[in-house]
């Protein structure tokens, strides 16, 4: 069984994934104990480090940096 990538787990923890992607990750984690544990750890860490109000700000910063990197 393939496991979730670090990028997908990070995106899940920071709520950067689309609703469909979130559902797919949760479906996989429901039958993969290793990914479930990794998701829980990352989600707990993100919640501790980034209260909901700052999480939105951080998402915007990450998106802006990604756009800038994509442009070259």
C-alpha positions as CSV (number, residue, x, y, z in Angstrom):
1,X,0.0,0.0,0.0
2,X,1.3,3.5,-0.9
3,X,1.5,5.9,2.0
4,X,0.6,9.6,1.9
5,X,3.5,11.9,1.0
6,X,4.9,14.4,3.4
7,X,3.5,17.2,1.2
8,X,0.0,15.8,1.4
9,X,0.2,15.3,5.1
10,X,1.4,18.9,5.6
11,X,-1.3,20.2,3.3
12,X,-3.9,18.3,5.3
13,X,-2.6,19.6,8.6
14,X,-2.6,23.2,7.3
15,X,-5.9,22.7,5.6
16,X,-4.5,23.6,2.2
17,X,-6.1,20.7,0.3
18,X,-9.4,20.9,-1.5
19,X,-12.5,19.3,0.0
20,X,-12.1,16.3,-2.3
21,X,-8.4,15.9,-1.4
22,X,-9.3,16.1,2.3
23,X,-11.8,13.3,1.9
24,X,-9.4,11.1,-0.1
25,X,-6.7,11.6,2.6
26,X,-9.2,10.7,5.4
27,X,-10.3,7.7,3.5
28,X,-6.8,6.4,3.1
29,X,-5.9,7.2,6.7
30,X,-9.0,5.2,7.9
31,X,-7.4,2.0,6.6
32,X,-3.7,2.8,7.0
33,X,-2.6,3.0,10.7
34,X,0.8,4.5,9.8
35,X,-0.7,7.4,7.8
36,X,-3.4,7.9,10.4
37,X,-0.8,8.3,13.1
38,X,1.3,10.7,10.9
39,X,-1.7,12.8,10.1
40,X,-2.7,13.0,13.8
41,X,0.8,14.1,14.8
42,X,1.0,16.8,12.1
43,X,-2.5,18.0,12.8
44,X,-1.8,18.3,16.5
45,X,1.5,20.1,15.8
46,X,-0.1,22.5,13.4
47,X,-2.9,23.2,15.9
48,X,-0.4,23.9,18.7
49,X,1.8,26.1,16.5
50,X,-0.8,28.0,14.6
51,X,-4.0,29.1,16.2
52,X,-6.9,29.3,13.6
53,X,-6.4,33.0,13.0
54,X,-2.7,32.7,12.3
55,X,-3.1,29.6,10.2
56,X,-5.1,31.5,7.6
57,X,-2.3,34.1,7.4
58,X,0.4,31.5,7.1
59,X,-1.6,29.8,4.3
60,X,-1.7,33.1,2.4
61,X,2.1,33.6,2.9
62,X,2.8,30.0,1.6
63,X,0.5,30.5,-1.4
64,X,2.3,33.8,-2.3
65,X,5.7,32.2,-2.0
66,X,4.6,29.3,-4.2
67,X,3.3,31.7,-6.8
68,X,6.5,33.7,-6.7
69,X,8.6,30.5,-7.1
70,X,6.5,29.3,-10.0
71,X,7.0,32.5,-11.9
72,X,10.7,31.9,-11.7
